[in-house]
Amino acid sequence: MRIDLHTHSTASDGTDTPAELVANAAAAGLDVVALTDHDTVGGHKQAIDALPEGLTLVTGAELSCRVDGVGMHLLAYLFDPADAELERARELVRDDRVPRAREMVRKLRALDVPITWDQVARIAGDGSVGRPHVAAALVELGVVPTVSDAFTPDWLGNGGRAYAEKHEFDPFEAVRLVKAAGGVAVFAHPGAVKRGAVVPESTIAALAEAGLDGIEVDHMDHDESTRARLRGLARELGLLTTGSSDYHGSRKTVELGAYTTDPEIYGEITRRATGAFPVPGAGGAVRR
């Protein structure tokens, strides 16, 4: 089984529609794919409706969090999408995305970058606007060569010249809400230092005590030494370890299935979840 538990569609900041994403996941030889758009479940229905035979969909979301001034992302899997408390909290984050993106545009213009809000809005389309859309505008303008190059202190990286804060989850509250909604909580790319400051291991340990289920280890933003360190930390804390592409379509160079999760870990995630079931494509089977 080939299992990729972190992807994005046009419902947030990917370039594939949800239907295209599941088709591309099947074409890439995946058996299981998770759709984890930023702070939204808006792409789930389209992905489910288009799910091809033999591919299983794990529903989820990537929650924007901040602790002690450091941003982090929490992957929430198989939670009840109708849970009112978690939906209200996600809505607060989504509502602040447009003012935040507008503030980044203002800061960039103050740096003599000829970016406009209309350009960013066009790139975002119907998706939940975010930094990657602003980054894509910088690529269009020739300011940076790739989206990843925009996520630096010079531009949009945490604390960067054009960075702007937004309302975000407290990660301890996010873990509580995800677990209360029957979901499974995994810390996304915890060692991605090139994106900016990362939370210390002491915070990961505290989150583990608060109910965090796992950490994403095999990721394009982790080098081999970081992966080895995170595996050791996971063993110490009794956390699951996952691997994922963090696929964004053409917005990033990484391909679907570039990094994958062990089938036994996937099985444990589905066993722990009570809010939702994985969705099998026609002829598939729910694996629990």
Phi and psi in degrees as a GROMACS rama.xvg file:
@    title "Ramachandran Plot"
@    xaxis  label "Phi"
@    yaxis  label "Psi"
@TYPE xy
-111.909  121.432  ARG-2
-128.937  119.93  ILE-3
-118.443  114.559  ASP-4
-107.409  27.5542  LEU-5
-158.795  100.719  HIS-6
-142.481  161.872  THR-7
-132.469  148.093  HIS-8
-122.559  -174.213  SER-9
-67.3836  -8.64968  THR-10
-66.6043  -20.4553  ALA-11
-129.114  -98.7694  SER-12
-126.181  20.3712  ASP-13
-87.4702  171.231  GLY-14
-105.741  -12.3244  THR-15
-87.5558  136.847  ASP-16
-64.1266  162.123  THR-17
-55.3454  -38.6716  PRO-18
-66.5407  -42.5274  ALA-19
-64.3662  -37.9637  GLU-20
-61.9567  -46.5262  LEU-21
-69.2547  -33.8065  VAL-22
-64.5029  -42.8348  ALA-23
-68.8692  -33.4504  ASN-24
-63.9082  -43.2793  ALA-25
-64.277  -42.2425  ALA-26
-64.5775  -28.517  ALA-27
-80.5918  -0.348366  ALA-28
84.2126  19.5462  GLY-29
-80.1285  146.713  LEU-30
-95.5851  -31.1255  ASP-31
-138.333  136.154  VAL-32
-136.736  140.99  VAL-33
-105.889  133.163  ALA-34
-98.7659  113.015  LEU-35
-128.9  61.2085  THR-36
-64.8442  157.289  ASP-37
-68.7246  112.647  HIS-38
59.6875  20.3508  ASP-39
-145.939  150.823  THR-40
-113.817  18.5763  VAL-41
-62.5242  -20.9455  GLY-42
-93.6077  -4.88311  GLY-43
-63.2615  -44.7781  HIS-44
-62.8702  -44.8265  LYS-45
-63.6981  -39.7206  GLN-46
-64.1039  -42.7438  ALA-47
-64.172  -43.8755  ILE-48
-63.4312  -28.7001  ASP-49
-101.703  5.72439  ALA-50
-62.2176  120.832  LEU-51
-79.4129  163.561  PRO-52
-58.711  135.536  GLU-53
87.918  -7.7364  GLY-54
-107.761  132.456  LEU-55
-105.133  134.534  THR-56
-102.928  128.558  LEU-57
-100.484  119.047  VAL-58
-81.1885  144.464  THR-59
-171.603  -170.966  GLY-60
-157.568  154.502  ALA-61
-106.333  114.415  GLU-62
-93.1261  132.446  LEU-63
-82.1307  122.278  SER-64
-128.981  163.492  CYS-65
-150.061  135.219  ARG-66
-140.092  128.769  VAL-67
51.3915  39.6056  ASP-68
79.9898  2.11736  GLY-69
-110.551  128.657  VAL-70
-77.0229  147.075  GLY-71
-153.618  160.949  MET-72
-120.932  140.682  HIS-73
-118.114  121.902  LEU-74
-84.256  121.429  LEU-75
-110.9  121.326  ALA-76
-113.19  139.819  TYR-77
53.9723  38.6944  LEU-78
-87.7413  163.055  PHE-79
-72.3535  112.557  ASP-80
-67.2947  -16.2097  PRO-81
-91.2353  0.505445  ALA-82
-61.5311  118.416  ASP-83
-67.0026  -39.9569  ALA-84
-67.7474  -43.5263  GLU-85
-68.3264  -38.1202  LEU-86
-63.8805  -42.5651  GLU-87
-60.8742  -41.2971  ARG-88
-66.7779  -40.7261  ALA-89
-66.2512  -35.5811  ARG-90
-64.216  -38.0803  GLU-91
-59.8639  -41.4975  LEU-92
-66.979  -46.1032  VAL-93
-61.471  -40.3143  ARG-94
-62.9415  -24.3035  ASP-95
-91.6684  -1.73082  ASP-96
-69.7733  -41.3653  ARG-97
-66.8866  -49.6931  VAL-98
-57.2217  -36.711  PRO-99
-66.6901  -44.9568  ARG-100
-64.2233  -38.5203  ALA-101
-63.0764  -37.7523  ARG-102
-67.3541  -37.3743  GLU-103
-64.7724  -39.7858  MET-104
-60.8453  -43.4063  VAL-105
-59.9214  -44.8419  ARG-106
-66.0146  -38.6098  LYS-107
-66.2016  -39.9039  LEU-108
-64.3275  -34.61  ARG-109
-66.5668  -20.6322  ALA-110
-93.2671  13.1222  LEU-111
70.5615  24.359  ASP-112
-88.9037  125.864  VAL-113
-81.2898  44.6522  PRO-114
-81.0981  151.151  ILE-115
-129.84  157.249  THR-116
-64.2307  -38.1262  TRP-117
-59.6732  -37.2234  ASP-118
-64.0355  -46.5504  GLN-119
-63.9259  -43.0408  VAL-120
-63.0812  -38.1207  ALA-121
-62.9665  -43.5155  ARG-122
-65.795  -40.3743  ILE-123
-68.3277  -33.5944  ALA-124
58.3737  -128.872  GLY-125
-88.79  1.1315  ASP-126
-76.3659  168.074  GLY-127
-77.2159  108.135  SER-128
-61.0848  142.424  VAL-129
-157.563  -177.445  GLY-130
-54.8382  -39.4003  ARG-131
-59.7527  -29.3831  PRO-132
-70.3759  -39.3703  HIS-133
-65.4559  -40.9594  VAL-134
-61.5973  -41.0153  ALA-135
-63.4139  -34.6297  ALA-136
-64.2507  -39.0242  ALA-137
-64.2644  -35.304  LEU-138
-66.5415  -44.8887  VAL-139
-56.4704  -38.1921  GLU-140
-81.52  -5.91478  LEU-141
78.6585  15.0349  GLY-142
-73.3542  -39.866  VAL-143
-132.669  153.953  VAL-144
-77.0449  -31.1879  PRO-145
-139.149  163.434  THR-146
-58.5866  -42.6548  VAL-147
-59.8804  -33.2097  SER-148
-70.3543  -14.3416  ASP-149
-80.9324  -17.9381  ALA-150
-91.4225  61.2619  PHE-151
-132.119  166.656  THR-152
-58.722  -24.6681  PRO-153
-66.9963  -26.3236  ASP-154
-129.78  -97.1705  TRP-155
-106.984  2.06575  LEU-156
-61.7459  160.43  GLY-157
-52.7271  122.318  ASN-158
79.2177  5.37454  GLY-159
-71.8391  175.145  GLY-160
-61.136  -33.001  ARG-161
-111.891  15.3483  ALA-162
-72.6833  143.764  TYR-163
-136.094  138.593  ALA-164
-80.2756  159.761  GLU-165
-140.634  169.693  LYS-166
-64.5758  130.951  HIS-167
-138.306  158.847  GLU-168
-65.7873  144.961  PHE-169
-74.207  127.769  ASP-170
-62.8527  -29.7656  PRO-171
-68.3074  -39.4945  PHE-172
-68.608  -37.79  GLU-173
-62.4199  -44.5864  ALA-174
-59.1094  -44.4615  VAL-175
-60.4212  -45.466  ARG-176
-65.9825  -42.2317  LEU-177
-62.965  -45.1216  VAL-178
-65.7787  -39.6159  LYS-179
-64.5551  -28.0838  ALA-180
-88.9881  12.0485  ALA-181
80.5602  15.6606  GLY-182
-98.1934  -179.84  GLY-183
-120.511  134.576  VAL-184
-113.316  125.045  ALA-185
-129.463  129.679  VAL-186
-73.4386  117.972  PHE-187
-78.3635  139.081  ALA-188
27.9583  62.882  HIS-189
-68.3705  -15.9192  PRO-190
-110.818  24.1553  GLY-191
-79.913  71.7268  ALA-192
-66.2353  -25.3659  VAL-193
-70.9689  -12.9831  LYS-194
-83.6448  -12.9556  ARG-195
134.595  -161.846  GLY-196
-62.1021  145.527  ALA-197
-119.015  158.034  VAL-198
-72.5109  147.611  VAL-199
-73.0642  162.768  PRO-200
-62.1309  -28.4847  GLU-201
-63.1398  -35.3436  SER-202
-70.0592  -39.3501  THR-203
-61.7295  -39.9643  ILE-204
-63.5164  -41.3683  ALA-205
-66.3665  -38.0804  ALA-206
-65.813  -36.516  LEU-207
-61.8919  -41.4904  ALA-208
-64.8008  -29.265  GLU-209
-83.7798  -3.20425  ALA-210
118.998  0.878062  GLY-211
-54.9925  134.417  LEU-212
-89.1444  -33.8468  ASP-213
-165.804  177.356  GLY-214
-132.141  144.926  ILE-215
-82.0846  118.106  GLU-216
-104.212  -54.069  VAL-217
-83.9948  103.168  ASP-218
-150.184  150.398  HIS-219
-60.8206  -24.7904  MET-220
-91.0321  8.07851  ASP-221
-113.733  125.266  HIS-222
-81.9642  177.406  ASP-223
-62.5276  -39.4062  GLU-224
-67.619  -36.191  SER-225
-65.638  -41.5423  THR-226
-63.7674  -41.6133  ARG-227
-63.5381  -42.1449  ALA-228
-63.7702  -42.5039  ARG-229
-68.2659  -35.5081  LEU-230
-63.8899  -41.4664  ARG-231
-63.6136  -41.9143  GLY-232
-63.3437  -42.0001  LEU-233
-61.3199  -41.0379  ALA-234
-61.6881  -43.6988  ARG-235
-61.5363  -37.7434  GLU-236
-96.8427  -3.16539  LEU-237
69.9898  35.049  GLY-238
-100.144  149.302  LEU-239
-71.6965  153.442  LEU-240
-121.785  131.051  THR-241
-119.124  165.938  THR-242
-135.418  138.111  GLY-243
-154.79  156.946  SER-244
-80.905  -30.0926  SER-245
58.1309  44.5879  ASP-246
-67.3406  134.067  TYR-247
-126.3  22.3545  HIS-248
70.9865  -138.9  GLY-249
-76.4839  -3.65446  SER-250
-74.2241  -20.8674  ARG-251
-133.408  160.715  LYS-252
-81.637  -16.9729  THR-253
-68.432  143.246  VAL-254
-100.435  156.084  GLU-255
-56.2161  134.709  LEU-256
78.5789  7.74485  GLY-257
-61.0973  -33.3395  ALA-258
-134.648  141.686  TYR-259
-134.59  167.107  THR-260
-105.196  140.074  THR-261
-60.5496  135.917  ASP-262
-56.3399  -34.2225  PRO-263
-66.7429  -37.4024  GLU-264
-66.1637  -43.6686  ILE-265
-58.8146  -43.4265  TYR-266
-60.211  -39.5488  GLY-267
-67.12  -38.3614  GLU-268
-60.4898  -46.861  ILE-269
-67.3926  -31.2224  THR-270
-68.7562  -35.8356  ARG-271
-75.1819  -27.003  ARG-272
-75.7423  136.298  ALA-273
-126.758  -5.48168  THR-274
-84.9539  -28.0181  GLY-275
-157.91  160.785  ALA-276
-105.655  150.468  PHE-277
-58.0974  147.839  PRO-278
-107.652  116.883  VAL-279
-82.927  143.701  PRO-280
-71.2996  171.95  GLY-281
-54.5641  122.583  ALA-282
88.0116  -4.21522  GLY-283
-84.7011  -175.109  GLY-284
-142.344  138.519  ALA-285
-67.779  125.516  VAL-286
-103.447  113.896  ARG-287
